């Protein structure tokens, strides 16, 4: 077996590596241009907008209308919306990744046979976060409440400004983003029209 081509291939020495000094000199000698003017490459980048993250407590208000949850907060337990004051007229609109839409009465069941969103024992709602990646957005319509608080697993609490009328929850890349909306929507139909629900 020592005379087969396989033996000569296995015993063959690896090819020689190029000299390190030649490899360093080659890239600097070649300049590539895609046709971008030199002045454009020195313009400063606009500052990236970042959404504040919640740790422990947070507040949604007109000055700070958005908050981001961590991936852990977005996937574990439930998002509980506790409402104080007049609860008449409240409703929930949801939209999934596959563009299905509905309200709290038509919420789909998750794998554990629990509704995605439901009424809570306290005045308010519960949004199950087990399958939050399949969720696109949820709107909590809160037309005449005096206080709104969002509770998360682990004791995180988010207080909302009393003027809130819609609490919008968006899912993007496994993270939930909460948004304050204080526009005076007179009916659920105006909320549907404003947010593009059918």
Residue pairs with C-beta under 8 A, 6 or more apart in sequence:
1 7
51 66
51 67
51 68
51 177
52 58
52 64
52 66
52 67
52 68
53 67
53 68
53 69
53 70
54 67
54 68
54 69
54 70
54 73
54 152
54 156
54 158
55 70
55 156
56 155
56 156
56 157
57 156
57 157
57 158
57 159
58 67
58 156
58 157
58 158
58 159
59 158
59 159
59 160
59 161
60 66
60 67
60 150
60 158
60 159
60 160
60 161
60 164
60 167
60 178
60 179
60 180
61 160
61 161
61 180
62 161
62 163
62 180
62 182
64 180
65 179
65 180
65 181
66 177
66 178
66 179
66 180
67 158
67 177
67 178
68 175
68 176
68 177
68 178
69 152
69 175
69 176
69 177
69 178
70 175
71 174
71 175
73 152
73 153
73 154
73 156
73 176
74 129
74 132
74 171
74 174
74 175
74 176
75 129
75 130
75 132
75 133
75 174
76 129
76 153
76 154
77 129
77 152
77 153
77 154
78 126
78 127
78 128
78 129
78 152
78 153
79 126
79 127
79 129
79 150
79 151
79 152
79 169
79 176
80 120
80 122
80 124
80 125
80 126
80 127
80 150
80 151
80 152
81 120
81 124
81 125
81 126
81 127
81 140
81 142
81 148
81 149
81 150
81 167
82 120
82 122
82 123
82 124
82 148
82 149
82 150
82 151
83 90
83 122
83 123
83 124
83 142
83 145
83 147
83 148
84 123
84 145
84 146
84 147
84 148
85 144
85 145
85 146
85 147
86 144
86 145
86 146
87 123
87 124
87 145
88 144
89 141
89 143
89 144
89 188
90 125
90 140
90 141
90 142
90 143
90 145
91 103
91 104
91 141
91 188
92 103
92 104
92 107
92 117
92 125
92 138
92 139
92 140
92 141
93 101
93 102
93 103
93 138
93 139
93 141
93 188
93 191
93 192
93 195
93 197
94 101
94 102
94 103
94 104
94 107
94 116
94 117
94 135
94 137
94 138
94 139
95 101
95 135
95 136
95 137
95 138
95 197
96 108
96 134
96 135
96 136
97 133
97 134
97 135
97 136
98 134
99 136
100 108
101 197
101 198
102 108
104 117
104 118
104 119
104 125
107 115
107 116
107 117
107 118
108 115
108 116
109 115
109 116
110 116
110 128
110 130
110 131
111 130
111 131
112 130
114 128
114 130
115 128
116 127
116 128
116 131
116 135
117 125
117 126
117 127
117 128
117 138
118 125
118 126
119 125
119 126
120 126
125 140
127 138
127 169
129 153
129 176
132 171
132 174
132 176
133 171
133 174
135 171
136 170
136 171
137 168
137 169
137 170
137 171
137 195
138 168
138 169
139 166
139 167
139 168
139 169
139 191
139 195
139 197
140 166
140 167
140 168
140 169
141 165
141 166
141 185
141 188
141 191
142 148
142 164
142 165
142 166
142 167
143 165
143 185
143 186
145 162
145 164
146 162
147 159
147 160
147 162
148 159
148 160
148 162
148 164
148 167
149 157
149 158
149 159
149 160
150 157
150 158
150 160
150 167
150 178
151 157
151 158
152 158
158 178
160 167
160 180
161 180
161 182
163 182
164 180
164 181
164 182
165 181
165 182
165 183
165 184
165 185
166 181
166 183
166 185
166 191
166 195
167 178
167 179
167 180
167 181
168 178
168 179
168 181
168 195
169 176
169 177
169 178
169 179
170 176
170 177
170 179
171 177
183 194
185 191
185 194
191 197
192 198
